[in-house]
Amino acid sequence: MSECYSNKFILNGTSRVKEKFDDNILRRKGIVYEVIRVIDGVPLFLEKHLERMNNSFSLINREMKYDKEEIKEQIETLIKEVNVFEGNIKLLMDSESNEKNLLVYFVKHSYPTNDQYENGVNTTLFFGERENPNAKIVNNDFRTLVNEQISEKKCYEAILVDRNGFITEGSKSNIFMVRDNEILTSPLEDVLPGVTRGSIIDICKDNNISIKEEKVSYRDIASLEGMFITGTSPKILPIANVDKITLNSPKNTLVLELIRLYNKKIDEYIKSAK
């Protein structure tokens, strides 16, 4: 099955039918990508996503050959071409190519249910590290190993633990923790600089919510007041369990307040983009 979920995709500014999409590009090395959520026809926090994509290229000493305005135009073209106003769009570029190359297409998405937001989700610990955590680069081998454990444990997400026993991030998300009425998250150098992660940090600073980047051992999870996942698809999603450890995250007042403030930020962004 093709990763291209829509009936058309954009290749270097040209609209093409889904049947011409070549999934083999996903198996190449050096593929840099972004996934952007579209709500009411608006690519959410687009500027931040493009900044991160440019940063991923910089981290591997490559140059992004499209400017941000060109990419924005191709995203807008795709939304109009396929007439889809809710979903996830993927941007994909081959960093090792000397030519301009950009694929823009809708991918299958899975958003948390109301029940998952209200009651939280189950997670599992995965002891492993990304080769380059700051860059968003396709790594199918790592993804396969993590997905196997997620499937085996029948959970929503895997929480990565580094060689020193510290929590870093989720396999496809960022992780935040609550301790002594303070928000904690892993230091930036240890994680992918998630767009939602950055928004949460800004929200905390703007609303006098104490937040700190700190290394937290997986052995201390039981003493936390709460944990939550952040990302393009889940937004802010409370964690109810980490393996056999139960947390009260779905009822934690700080977690609930951040959910409210983040949803407000989304609404304001969409309104300003219209």
C-alpha positions in Angstrom: 0.0 0.0 0.0 1.3 3.4 -0.9 2.1 6.0 1.8 0.4 8.6 -0.5 -3.1 8.7 1.0 -4.6 11.3 -1.4 -5.6 10.7 -5.0 -2.9 13.3 -6.1 0.5 14.5 -4.9 2.8 17.4 -5.8 6.3 16.7 -7.1 8.4 19.9 -7.5 5.3 22.0 -8.0 3.6 19.7 -10.5 0.4 17.8 -9.6 0.5 14.0 -10.3 -1.9 11.2 -9.8 -1.4 8.8 -6.9 -0.5 5.9 -9.2 2.8 7.7 -10.2 3.9 7.9 -6.6 7.2 6.0 -6.0 7.4 4.6 -2.4 11.0 3.5 -3.0 12.1 7.0 -2.1 11.2 6.2 1.5 13.9 3.6 1.7 16.7 5.8 0.6 19.2 7.3 3.1 19.2 11.0 3.8 15.5 11.6 3.4 14.4 14.7 5.4 10.7 15.0 6.2 8.1 17.0 8.0 4.5 16.1 8.9 2.1 19.0 9.2 -1.5 18.8 10.5 -4.1 20.6 8.4 -7.2 21.9 10.2 -10.0 23.7 8.4 -7.6 24.0 5.3 -4.9 25.7 7.3 -1.4 24.0 7.6 -0.9 24.4 11.4 2.2 26.3 12.6 3.7 26.0 9.1 6.5 28.5 9.7 7.8 26.5 12.6 7.7 23.2 10.6 9.7 24.8 7.8 12.2 26.2 10.2 12.7 22.7 11.7 13.1 21.2 8.2 15.7 23.7 7.3 17.5 22.9 10.6 17.4 19.2 9.8 19.3 20.0 6.6 21.8 22.2 8.5 22.5 19.4 11.0 23.7 17.1 8.2 25.5 19.8 6.4 23.1 20.0 3.5 21.1 22.8 1.9 17.4 22.9 1.5 16.9 23.9 -2.1 13.4 25.2 -1.8 12.6 28.4 0.0 9.7 28.6 2.5 7.4 30.5 0.2 7.8 27.9 -2.6 7.0 25.1 -0.2 3.9 27.0 1.2 2.6 27.4 -2.3 2.9 23.7 -3.1 1.1 22.8 0.1 -1.7 25.2 -0.7 -1.9 23.7 -4.2 -2.2 20.2 -2.9 -5.0 21.1 -0.5 -7.0 22.7 -3.4 -6.2 19.9 -5.8 -7.5 17.1 -3.6 -10.1 19.2 -1.8 -9.1 17.9 1.6 -9.2 20.3 4.5 -8.5 18.0 7.5 -5.5 15.6 7.8 -1.7 15.3 7.8 0.5 16.5 4.9 4.0 15.1 4.6 6.9 17.0 3.0 9.8 14.9 1.8 13.2 15.9 0.4 16.2 13.8 -0.6 19.1 15.6 1.1 21.7 13.8 -1.0 20.3 14.9 -4.3 21.9 17.8 -6.2 18.6 18.6 -7.8 15.6 20.4 -6.4 13.3 17.7 -5.1 10.2 18.0 -3.0 7.3 15.7 -2.5 4.1 17.0 -0.9 1.3 14.5 -0.2 -1.4 13.6 2.4 -0.6 10.6 4.6 -2.9 8.4 6.6 -3.5 9.9 10.0 -4.7 8.6 13.3 -5.9 11.1 15.9 -6.6 10.2 19.5 -10.3 9.6 20.5 -12.2 11.7 23.0 -11.9 8.8 25.4 -8.1 8.8 25.1 -7.9 12.5 25.8 -10.2 12.1 28.8 -8.6 8.9 30.3 -5.1 8.9 28.9 -3.2 6.3 26.9 -0.9 3.4 27.7 2.8 3.6 26.9 5.9 1.4 27.1 9.6 2.0 27.7 11.9 1.4 24.8 15.6 1.3 25.7 17.3 2.9 22.6 18.5 6.2 21.1 18.2 7.9 17.7 21.4 8.3 15.8 20.8 12.1 15.4 17.8 13.1 17.6 17.7 16.7 16.5 17.2 15.9 12.8 14.0 14.6 11.3 15.4 11.9 9.0 13.8 8.7 7.9 15.2 5.6 9.8 13.2 2.6 8.9 15.2 0.1 10.9 14.8 2.0 14.2 11.1 2.6 13.4 10.5 -1.1 12.8 12.0 -2.1 16.1 9.9 0.4 18.0 6.7 -0.5 16.2 7.2 -4.1 17.0 7.4 -3.4 20.7 4.4 -1.0 20.6 2.4 -3.7 18.8 3.5 -6.4 21.3 2.6 -4.3 24.3 -0.6 -3.1 22.7 0.1 0.5 23.6 -0.2 4.0 22.0 3.5 5.1 22.1 7.0 4.0 23.2 9.0 6.3 25.5 12.7 6.2 24.6 15.3 5.7 27.3 18.9 6.5 26.6 22.0 4.4 27.6 22.2 6.3 30.9 18.6 5.5 31.9 17.2 9.0 31.1 13.9 9.6 29.4 14.4 11.4 26.1 11.3 11.5 23.9 8.6 9.4 22.4 9.2 7.3 19.3 7.1 9.8 17.3 6.4 12.5 19.9 7.9 14.6 22.7 7.4 13.8 26.3 6.6 16.1 29.2 6.4 15.3 32.9 4.8 17.0 36.0 6.7 17.0 39.3 6.1 19.2 42.3 3.7 21.4 40.2 6.4 22.0 37.6 6.6 20.9 34.0 9.7 19.0 33.0 11.0 17.9 29.6 14.3 16.5 28.3 17.1 18.9 27.2 16.8 20.1 23.6 20.1 18.4 22.6 18.6 15.0 23.4 15.4 15.2 21.4 13.8 16.2 18.2 12.8 19.9 18.6 9.1 19.2 18.1 6.9 22.1 16.9 4.3 21.2 19.5 7.0 20.9 22.1 8.1 24.5 21.3 4.5 25.7 21.6 4.1 24.1 25.0 7.3 25.8 26.3 6.1 29.2 25.0 2.7 28.7 26.6 4.3 27.9 29.9 6.5 31.0 29.8 3.6 33.2 28.7 1.3 32.0 31.5 3.8 31.8 34.4 3.8 28.0 34.5 7.1 26.8 35.8 9.0 24.7 33.2 12.4 23.2 33.1 14.6 21.2 30.8 16.0 18.4 32.9 17.2 14.8 32.6 14.7 12.5 34.4 15.5 8.8 35.0 13.0 6.2 34.0 13.3 4.9 37.6 11.6 8.0 38.9 8.4 7.7 36.8 6.4 6.3 39.7 7.1 9.5 41.7 5.8 11.8 39.0 2.4 13.6 39.2 1.8 13.2 35.5 3.2 12.7 32.0 1.9 13.7 28.6 2.7 13.2 24.9 2.9 16.1 22.5 3.0 16.0 18.7 1.4 17.0 15.4 -1.3 14.4 15.5 -1.9 13.9 19.3 -1.5 17.6 20.2 -1.4 17.2 24.1 -2.3 13.7 25.2 -2.2 12.5 28.8 -0.3 9.3 29.7 -2.3 6.9 31.9 0.3 4.1 32.2 3.9 3.5 31.5 4.1 -0.3 31.4 2.8 -1.3 34.9 3.1 2.2 36.4 -0.2 4.1 36.7 -0.3 7.9 36.6 -3.0 10.4 37.3 -2.2 12.5 34.3 -5.7 12.8 32.8 -6.9 14.5 36.0 -3.8 16.6 36.7 -4.8 20.3 36.8 -1.6 21.4 35.1 -2.0 19.0 32.2 -5.7 20.0 31.8 -4.7 23.7 31.8 -2.1 23.1 29.1 -4.5 21.3 26.9 -6.9 24.2 27.2 -4.2 26.8 26.4 -2.8 24.8 23.5 -6.2 24.4 21.9 -6.8 28.1 22.3 -3.4 28.7 20.5 -4.5 26.5 17.6 -7.8 28.4 17.3 -6.0 31.7 17.2 -3.5 30.5 14.6 -6.2 29.3 12.3 -8.2 32.5 12.7 -5.1 34.6 11.9 -4.3 32.4 8.8 -7.7 32.8 7.2 
